[in-house]
């Protein structure tokens, strides 16, 4: 079980599988957010909001819905359409317990320039 939640506990995310790796991207939004992304099929992620629904920022070509808690401001996840039209959800692993994520390998992705993995 992989769980994550924002600072105030308003937004909680859960999925059955711990990711094999996390992605660190240096694009303009990921660099500012400081996220480590764990990717899942949309239907495999349960998203619960306690008091208020997430606020959404539509980024780039309006294909990426970046979600954050309206109360504490934490960026919790994003939703997007994959190349084949499959909806994906990326959980910000920075919202998970460090004991769960500290040993998961991190892949670095150059989303700022080359659009390729750099490590």
Backbone bond lengths (Angstrom), bond angles and torsions (degrees), N, CA, C in turn:
res aa  C-N    CA-C-N  psi(-1)  N-CA   C-N-CA  omega(-1)  CA-C   N-CA-C  phi
1 X - - - 1.454 - - 1.530 108.46 -
2 X 1.309 115.83 131.70 1.461 122.57 177.13 1.521 107.22 -118.01
3 X 1.323 116.49 119.94 1.459 121.12 -178.96 1.521 109.99 -125.29
4 X 1.316 114.33 151.80 1.461 121.00 178.27 1.519 107.33 -149.40
5 X 1.329 116.31 151.96 1.460 119.47 175.79 1.514 109.70 -153.66
6 X 1.320 114.57 153.49 1.461 120.05 179.02 1.531 109.70 -69.15
7 X 1.314 116.75 173.50 1.466 122.07 -175.18 1.528 112.31 -60.08
8 X 1.327 117.46 -41.42 1.467 120.00 -176.68 1.524 113.36 -88.04
9 X 1.332 118.25 -8.17 1.459 121.63 178.22 1.517 114.66 86.28
10 X 1.323 117.91 5.62 1.460 121.01 179.19 1.522 111.95 -69.10
11 X 1.334 117.75 -38.62 1.468 122.22 -177.80 1.522 108.79 -111.52
12 X 1.338 115.41 124.29 1.460 121.35 178.39 1.524 108.78 -126.01
13 X 1.318 115.29 138.97 1.459 121.44 178.51 1.515 108.75 -126.57
14 X 1.321 116.26 144.72 1.467 120.04 -179.95 1.520 109.58 -148.65
15 X 1.314 114.83 144.18 1.454 121.99 174.53 1.529 107.46 -148.05
16 X 1.308 116.76 159.73 1.460 120.40 -174.21 1.524 113.83 -74.80
17 X 1.330 117.70 -26.98 1.460 120.46 -171.80 1.522 113.42 -111.79
18 X 1.321 115.35 135.76 1.461 120.96 170.90 1.527 106.26 -76.51
19 X 1.330 117.89 135.46 1.471 119.01 -176.55 1.532 112.08 -68.87
20 X 1.333 115.90 151.26 1.466 121.55 176.66 1.521 110.83 -72.38
21 X 1.340 115.87 -29.67 1.460 121.03 179.77 1.527 108.93 -153.27
22 X 1.327 114.73 165.20 1.460 122.27 175.61 1.523 107.36 -118.87
23 X 1.327 116.28 155.41 1.451 120.37 -179.10 1.520 110.60 -115.13
24 X 1.327 115.50 129.30 1.458 122.77 173.49 1.520 106.88 -109.85
25 X 1.322 116.94 119.50 1.459 122.58 -177.19 1.529 109.32 -113.86
26 X 1.329 116.28 145.44 1.455 120.29 -179.88 1.533 113.33 -105.72
27 X 1.331 117.36 18.98 1.461 119.20 177.72 1.531 109.38 -65.98
28 X 1.305 116.51 171.32 1.462 120.59 -173.10 1.528 113.33 -59.45
29 X 1.312 118.90 -36.75 1.475 119.82 -178.63 1.528 110.89 -84.16
30 X 1.322 118.58 -45.68 1.468 120.57 -178.29 1.521 111.35 -62.97
31 X 1.324 117.10 -37.29 1.456 121.01 177.59 1.525 110.72 -60.95
32 X 1.320 117.25 -41.21 1.461 121.09 -179.07 1.532 112.02 -73.39
33 X 1.329 115.99 -37.22 1.466 120.60 -178.31 1.526 110.97 -75.51
34 X 1.330 117.57 -33.80 1.462 121.72 -178.78 1.515 113.14 73.94
35 X 1.313 115.98 29.87 1.460 121.17 -175.38 1.524 112.52 -81.31
36 X 1.327 115.19 156.41 1.455 124.17 164.09 1.521 104.89 -119.36
37 X 1.311 117.57 119.07 1.458 121.22 -171.42 1.521 113.12 -96.39
38 X 1.327 115.57 135.95 1.465 124.21 172.41 1.523 106.19 -115.66
39 X 1.323 117.66 124.13 1.470 122.06 -170.94 1.529 113.10 -101.05
40 X 1.347 113.67 139.97 1.464 121.55 -179.22 1.527 110.15 -146.59
41 X 1.318 115.65 161.01 1.465 120.00 168.49 1.524 106.69 -69.13
42 X 1.313 116.66 144.16 1.459 121.31 -176.54 1.530 111.77 -53.59
43 X 1.324 117.15 -43.11 1.465 120.95 -176.08 1.528 113.06 -70.38
44 X 1.329 117.91 -11.49 1.461 121.08 -179.77 1.527 113.63 -91.69
45 X 1.336 117.32 -1.32 1.460 121.54 -178.16 1.524 110.26 -115.56
46 X 1.322 114.76 126.56 1.463 120.45 174.39 1.526 107.94 -95.75
47 X 1.332 115.85 127.09 1.456 121.66 179.92 1.517 108.31 -118.72
48 X 1.330 115.69 122.47 1.464 121.18 -178.80 1.525 108.43 -122.06
49 X 1.322 116.20 130.59 1.462 120.24 172.84 1.519 107.60 -115.75
50 X 1.320 115.15 132.30 1.463 121.19 -174.98 1.530 112.16 -83.02
51 X 1.313 117.09 -56.99 1.461 120.86 -173.63 1.525 114.10 -107.88
52 X 1.316 116.96 -38.62 1.460 120.41 -175.15 1.520 110.24 -142.05
53 X 1.326 118.12 142.36 1.471 119.96 176.94 1.532 110.28 -66.94
54 X 1.304 115.68 159.75 1.457 119.67 179.20 1.525 110.63 -66.61
55 X 1.305 114.92 153.96 1.456 121.36 170.49 1.525 106.28 -92.49
56 X 1.324 116.27 145.89 1.463 120.81 -175.22 1.522 110.40 -118.82
57 X 1.319 114.50 134.59 1.452 121.95 172.33 1.521 106.82 -113.52
58 X 1.318 116.86 118.81 1.463 121.02 178.15 1.516 108.24 -87.64
59 X 1.304 115.34 118.88 1.452 121.90 -171.93 1.518 111.51 -110.36
60 X 1.303 115.31 155.12 1.458 124.27 172.26 1.526 110.60 61.05
61 X 1.303 117.90 -118.56 1.462 122.69 -177.46 1.524 111.27 -88.70
62 X 1.323 116.03 21.78 1.465 123.08 -179.71 1.523 112.22 63.79
63 X 1.342 116.92 25.48 1.460 122.08 177.85 1.524 111.74 -102.99
64 X 1.323 116.06 -9.14 1.463 121.34 -178.72 1.519 108.46 -115.84
65 X 1.326 116.38 120.69 1.463 122.63 177.77 1.518 108.22 -100.92
66 X 1.321 116.44 102.37 1.460 122.04 -179.72 1.529 108.07 -87.92
67 X 1.342 116.90 121.05 1.464 122.40 -174.92 1.526 111.10 -103.61
68 X 1.305 115.42 137.32 1.465 119.39 172.72 1.526 109.90 -140.11
69 X 1.319 115.15 156.99 1.459 121.19 179.91 1.530 108.64 -73.40
70 X 1.336 118.06 130.11 1.461 120.32 179.49 1.531 112.91 -72.94
71 X 1.326 116.48 -14.79 1.463 119.82 -178.65 1.531 112.10 -89.35
72 X 1.350 117.45 -56.36 1.474 119.88 -176.41 1.527 113.02 -99.83
73 X 1.321 118.14 -12.81 1.454 121.79 175.63 1.513 116.37 86.68
74 X 1.324 118.61 -1.47 1.466 120.97 -178.61 1.526 111.47 -66.45
75 X 1.328 116.33 135.83 1.459 121.51 172.69 1.522 106.66 -81.20
76 X 1.329 116.51 116.15 1.453 121.61 -172.56 1.522 114.77 -98.54
77 X 1.332 116.42 -34.77 1.462 119.22 -176.50 1.525 109.65 -169.02
78 X 1.339 113.92 171.71 1.459 118.04 168.50 1.514 109.59 -139.97
79 X 1.318 114.90 156.74 1.461 122.81 177.62 1.517 107.87 -120.32
80 X 1.324 116.01 142.49 1.459 119.89 178.44 1.517 110.25 -153.54
81 X 1.328 114.80 165.70 1.452 121.51 172.38 1.509 108.18 -95.56
82 X 1.315 116.78 128.44 1.456 120.78 177.42 1.516 110.62 -75.12
83 X 1.311 116.79 177.03 1.466 121.56 -178.75 1.519 112.17 -59.66
84 X 1.325 116.76 -31.16 1.461 120.48 179.61 1.529 112.38 -93.66
85 X 1.315 117.27 10.48 1.462 121.50 178.90 1.518 113.79 86.91
86 X 1.324 117.21 -3.40 1.465 120.93 179.53 1.529 109.83 -72.73
87 X 1.321 116.31 130.38 1.468 120.97 179.39 1.522 109.12 -75.06
88 X 1.333 115.50 132.96 1.456 121.91 178.25 1.520 109.33 -119.58
89 X 1.320 114.88 152.96 1.455 121.22 170.69 1.515 107.57 -124.46
90 X 1.309 115.71 130.01 1.465 121.54 176.35 1.520 107.42 -109.89
91 X 1.311 116.10 119.57 1.462 121.62 178.21 1.527 108.43 -88.80
92 X 1.323 116.21 133.92 1.460 120.43 174.88 1.522 107.60 -75.91
93 X 1.326 115.50 104.47 1.461 121.14 -176.49 1.529 112.61 -66.02
94 X 1.325 117.61 -11.47 1.470 120.37 173.58 1.533 110.91 -66.66
95 X 1.316 117.06 -14.85 1.465 122.13 178.39 1.528 111.45 -88.82
96 X 1.333 117.72 -4.72 1.464 122.31 -179.29 1.527 110.35 -93.68
97 X 1.312 115.75 164.82 1.461 122.49 177.24 1.528 109.26 -64.38
98 X 1.320 117.27 132.16 1.468 121.92 -179.93 1.525 112.70 -57.52
99 X 1.306 117.75 -30.39 1.463 120.94 179.52 1.526 110.90 -63.58
100 X 1.319 116.81 -27.47 1.466 121.13 179.40 1.526 110.83 -82.74
101 X 1.315 117.54 -39.49 1.466 120.69 -171.69 1.527 115.56 -93.89
102 X 1.317 118.75 -17.75 1.467 120.49 -170.80 1.525 114.63 -60.86
103 X 1.315 118.54 -25.26 1.463 120.99 -178.99 1.524 113.74 -105.95
104 X 1.319 117.34 7.08 1.467 120.61 177.26 1.532 107.92 -84.73
105 X 1.338 117.85 127.06 1.463 119.95 179.61 1.534 111.71 -61.46
106 X 1.335 115.20 145.91 1.467 121.52 179.19 1.519 108.79 -111.68
107 X 1.334 116.00 125.59 1.463 122.08 174.81 1.527 107.80 -97.90
108 X 1.322 116.13 137.07 1.464 120.31 179.63 1.526 109.31 -100.57
109 X 1.329 114.27 133.56 1.457 121.46 -177.18 1.522 109.93 -123.28
110 X 1.323 116.27 130.78 1.464 121.53 179.43 1.530 109.41 -88.92
111 X 1.322 115.34 81.35 1.461 120.92 177.02 1.514 112.53 -81.21
112 X 1.326 117.47 -7.61 1.459 121.89 -178.95 1.529 111.88 -83.35
113 X 1.333 116.76 -34.66 1.463 118.76 -173.94 1.522 113.94 -130.41
114 X 1.323 116.84 -70.93 1.482 120.58 -168.96 1.519 114.92 -83.02
115 X 1.340 116.92 -19.55 1.463 122.60 -176.87 1.527 110.12 61.45
116 X 1.354 115.94 38.49 1.462 122.54 179.37 1.520 109.70 -133.69
117 X 1.333 115.93 158.46 1.454 120.49 174.23 1.527 108.89 -69.99
118 X 1.333 116.22 138.60 1.466 120.02 -179.49 1.526 111.93 -113.00
119 X 1.307 117.79 -5.10 1.465 121.76 172.63 1.506 109.78 -169.04
